[in-house]
Amino acid sequence: MRINLLLICCFTVLIVTAQKKNKAEQTDIFLERLMQKKPDEFASILSNKDSLNVQIIYTQINRDKKNNPSFTDFTFNLNKNNYFYPASTVKMPIAFLALEKLNNLNIPGVDKYTTMITDSSSSAQQIIFTQPNAGNSAPTIANYIKQIFLVSDNDAFNRLYEFLGQEYILNKLKEKGYSDAVIRHRLNISLTNEQNRTTNPVTFYDSSGKILYHQDAQYNKNNFASLNVQKGKGYYRGNQLINEPFDFSTKNRLYLQDLHDILQSVLFANDVDAKRKFNLTKDDYDFVLKWMSAYPRESKFPFYDSTNYWDAYCKFLFYGSAKGSLLPDVRIFNKVGDAYGFLTDISYFIDKKNNVEFMLCATISCNSDGIYNDDKYDYETVGYPFMKHLGQLIYQYELKRDKKHKPLLNKFDIAYQDE
């Protein structure tokens, strides 16, 4: 009897394992088969998926009769060992962490709308007393977050990085399950590793100039996990070409799956593991959802000229680099990144008129010559067309996909009046 029970248990384990493997294989080949139906748009992508370091996550969302969502991920060429530079996508978790830190401080009068003055503790650091593009010229975390999502502003990211501190960022992301996430440097400014370990003192003031909270300069004493990543065949240092691979070992790192999960944890805070959630208020969620999906012209402060900041300026998936009219019923909640030839978009799509919603995250390397820092990347010829075609491919598929229960998307009824 014991032998028979043992055999039954072993047989059951084998069946379950086989079922899981089969399901995993199905989710891995789904996107490939879908792209194969559009050879004019995806044949080159499919045949060069590894050299282009293409990675995709498409999340299908199904609702039950109570509108509770369930998620099914379909992936293509997803591999944590294939490093891509996350560029400005790191601004998304930094924005969420900044709001969470304010809530955790829980100091009366200190919130995202409070004036935050950034001082310096060394000559390498910037001092920020005013923010001319803000409504009252006062620098605030709210205004920085608006700039991050509307136009992917680098200085806005740097101010939030300094408010949080390098060690705080790493520890908080690890606590939430992102143990390999590394955000270790400011953007668009050349600083040493040591200088990036030190972040500026900041002070919050009320409208009368009274100090509400002061935070001294911070320094991260912890060591980073070793990251041995070299890519390409050369790079420019100033005007000099260095004929050896470019070293990304001291750069930021975020996996595509981590970026996907971070966005999902905010969009669907009630449907993810508790430890993944950010401590945000209802006003925080409303604020983030609005500016993550708004167009630059829908902001009064800061004001953005549509000539330089068109509607689809930060909507790579579905629009690529197009500057024309947008589909009026589609809104995209996302964060993009582009640097060193890497192009990435982390997105959630909704179309309330046609009952469509899905998540789509993708990255691609656009550097066919293998040279970094030469400003000769294949964004226009490879990256943007791929992003555009991929977003439209999944959207068209979702338009036709049968759904047992139509999604109720009134959560995303957002007033996009100028603000």
Secondary structure, DSSP 8 states (H G I E B T S, - for coil): -HHHHHHHHHHHHHHHHHHHHHHHHHHHHHHHHHHHT-HHHHHHHHHTTTTTT-EEEEEEEEE-TT--EEEEEEEES--TTS----GGGGHHHHHHHHHHHHHHH--TT-STTSEEEE--SSTTS--B---TTSTTS--BHHHHHHHHHHH--HHHHHHHHHHH-HHHHHHHHHHTT-TT-B--S-SSS---HHHHHEE--EEEE-TTS-EEEEE--EE--S-------EESSEEEETTEEE-S-EE-TTS-B--HHHHHHHHHHHHTGGGS-GGG-----HHHHHHHHHHHH--GGG-TTTT--TTTS-TTTT-HHHHTT--S---TTEEEEEEEEEETTEEEEEEEEEETTTTEEEEEEEEEE--TT-EESSS---IIIIIHHHHHHHHHHHHHHHHH---SS----GGG-------
